[in-house]
Amino acid sequence: MAKNRLVGAKVDATGELVELKFHSQAYRDMAPTELAAAVTDVVNRARKQMAGRVALAYGPFLPEGIDAEEALSEGFDPHKLLDRLGIPPEGPR
């Protein structure tokens, strides 16, 4: 839900937007850039909240020392993880 309660967003566990809901007609009086900022903000906050929930759910199943949020982020590099664990990468044979 946006801070002004104008718009709400729901995302699924992968962060995909599944619902965008306007709770009043007030958006019609907003400047396009203001409306775009409100929608962008609410969608990004919904994604961040869901990512936290997913990380919390998966955290107990990850090896010790692995941060769930890092492991589930797009920036996660499994090769760096293996290197940190002292496991040499295996290439194609």
N, C-alpha and C positions, 0 to 999 in steps of 0.2 A: 504494500500500500504506500502510495506517495505521502510525503510529509503533509501536503495539503489535503489529503484524502480524496483527491480528484480521480486518481487512477490506481488500479491494482494490477498486478501481474502474477501469473503462476508459471513456474518452469518445472520440467520433469527432472529426474535424477541425472540426466546427461546435460542439463542446463539449457535445453531447448524450450523456447517460449511455447506454452500450450494454451494460455488464456491471457487476454488483455481486456480489462473491463473499466469503463468510465462510469463513475458513480453519480455523476450529475451532468448537466448540460453546460456547466461552466467552461469547459474546454473550448466551446464555440467563441467565447470572448477573449481567448488567450492569443497572444502573438504566436505565429508559427514557431519561432525559435524557442519561446517559453514552453510551449506544448511539447516540442521535440525534446527539450531538456528534461521535462518532467517524466516523459515516457522512458527516455534513456536511463534516467536515474533509477526509476522503479524497477526496470528490467534488470539492470546491473545489480541492484541490491538483492533482488530475488535470486539471481544466479549465485551471488556470493553466499547468501543464506543457505541455499540448497547444497552448494559445494561443502560448506561446513557440516551440514547434516550427513552427507555421504561420507566425508572423511571420518566423522565420529563413528559411523556405522562400520566402516571398513578397518578402522584403526586397530582393533583387537586382533585382526587376522594377519596383520603385517609383521614381518620380522622385527625384533627389537632394534631400536635405533633408526627406524625408517619413519619419517614424518608422513602421515597419511595425506595431508594437504599437498605436500610436495610430490608425493608419488602419484597423486591423482591429477596433478596439474599438467597442462600441455607442455610445460617446460621441463618435465621430468626426463632425465637421460639415464636409461638403464645401464649404459656402458660405464658411466661415472659411478653408479651404485656398485656394480661388480668390482670396479677398481678399488673403491673404498673398502669393500669386503675382502679384498685380496684374491679375488677369483679372476683368473686370466680369461679374456674373451676367446671364444672358440669360433674360428672362421669356417667357411665351407671347406669340406674335405674333398 
